[in-house]
Amino acid sequence: MAAAERQAAAETLAARGLPIAVKPGAIVSGFMPMKTEINPLPLLRKLVGEGAKLALPCIDGRGKPLIMRAYRFGDTFKSGQWGIREPMPEAPEVKPDILLVPLVCFDRSGQRIGYGAGYYDRTIANLRATKPITTIGIAFAMQEIPQVPATEHDERLDFVLTEKEVIAF
């Protein structure tokens, strides 16, 4: 997709918002987009305007769940693995209520494929063991495939948002 199309898709998704109510003070974990991923920042800005608090993921090492750290627009970043911008180590660790999840592809059963290291599957499983959370994949509609080859370690999403629709599982 051309950059202008990707940006339009991100703006469309943000204008629609989330398919669930976000209580004031709820913690929403987003992510910093890599390469040509859909940009979650317009949606995160909208959620802040609705009273949400933000978090962003930090990689703590291969085979470990992500650490979610508090984030506010304007905070300083550090460069993490693969050059992904992460909150500084002194930012407080938080447990999000809503987790926005990046993906490479998804299917209509709520399965996704990420970049293959399993960070989000471990993180989702870890969070679900401690509290109720809602997991929302965000993607371009063109990232849908007929069936993701899922394993017992893969965590199913609750929703996928694309520029064309909201898909609930």
N, C-alpha and C positions, 0 to 999 in steps of 0.2 A: 504494500500500500504506500502511496505517496505520503509525505509528511503532512500535507494539508488534510488529507483524508483521515489520517490517524488522529490528528488534533480535533477534527470535527467529530469523530467517533467518541473521543474522550469527553468533549463538551456535551454531546448528546446524552451520554451515560450520566454525567454529573447533573444535568438538568433534570433527569428523571429521579435521581436520588436512590436511596436504598429501598428494598421492598418490605422492610420492617421498620417499626418506630425506633428511633434512637432517643433514648431518654437523656435529658441534660446531664452531663457529667459522665456519660458512658464512654468507655475507652474503645476507640476504633484503631486497630493496627492496619496501617497501609503498607506501602513499599515504594522504593525508589525505582522507577522503570529502567530496565536494561535494554539497550539496543532499540528494537522497534516494538517493544511491548506497549500495550495500551497505557496511557499515562493516567495514574490514579489521582494526581495532584488536584485537578479541578474538582473532583468528587470530594477529596479530603477538605478542600477549602469550603465547600458547601456545608459539609458536616460540622466543621468548626463554627460556622455561622449559625448552626442549629443547636449549638451547645455541647458538641462532642469534644472529648479530649483525644489527642492523637498519640500513637506510638509507632515506631518503626523497628524492623528487625535488625539484629546484629548477629553475625555468625560467631559462635563460640568454639568452633572446631568441628571437624568432620565426624559424623556419627552422633552429634549432639543436637538437641532441639535448639531453635533460635532463641535468643534472649530478646524480649521486646522492651524497648526503652522509651520513656516519655519523650515526646517531640512537640515543638511548637514551630510554626513557620517563622523563619528568621534565625533559628538556632544554628550553631556551627556544627559542621559535619567532620567526620574523619573518613578516610578512604579505607574501606574494608576489602574483603576478598573480592577479586575480579574488578576492583575499583568501584564497587557499589558504595554509595554514600550512606553512612551510618551515624546515628547519634553518638556523641562523645561518651566515653566510658563512665564519666561521672553522672550522666543522665540516669534518673531512677529507673529501676526495672519495674515493669507493670505487667499485670495480667489482663489482656484485653477481653472485652465482652463480645466484640465483633472483629473478625479477622478477614481482611481483604487479601485474597490469595492470587498471586500471579500464576500463569500457566502457559504451557506451550500448546496444548490442545485439551479438549474436554469432550464428553459424550452426554447423552440424554439421561444417563443413570446417576450423574453426579460425580463421576470419576474424572480425574485429570492426570495429565503428565506435566511434570515440571522440568527442571534441568537435570534430573537424575540423581541428585545427591540425597534425596529424602528428607531434607530439612523441614519442609512444611508438614509432611506426614507425621514426623516425630513431634513437631510442635503442636499440631492439632490434637494428636493422641494425648500428649502431656497436659494440654489445657483442658480437654474434655474430661480427664481424670480428676481435675480439681474444681471445675465449675461449669455451668452451662455457658456455651459460646455459640455464636452463629458464624459459619464459615461461608464466605461469598467470593467465588472466583470472578475475576473481571477479565474480559477478553474481547477480541473482535469476533463477530459472528463467523467469519471465515475460518476460525480455529476449531470449529466443531468437527469431529470425526464420528463415524458410525459407532465404533466401540473402542474404548481404551482397554488395553490388556492389563487389567488390575490384578494385584496380588493381595494376600491377607494383610500386608503392612500398609496398604494404601487407604487413606482416609477419604470417605465420601464427603463432598461439599453439600451444603444446604441449599445454595443458590448459585447460579451463574448469571452475571449481568453482561449483556453485550449492547452495542449501539442499536440493535434491532429489537431486543426483547429481554424480559426477565424470565428465567427458567428456574422453577422450584422443584426440589427433589423430595 
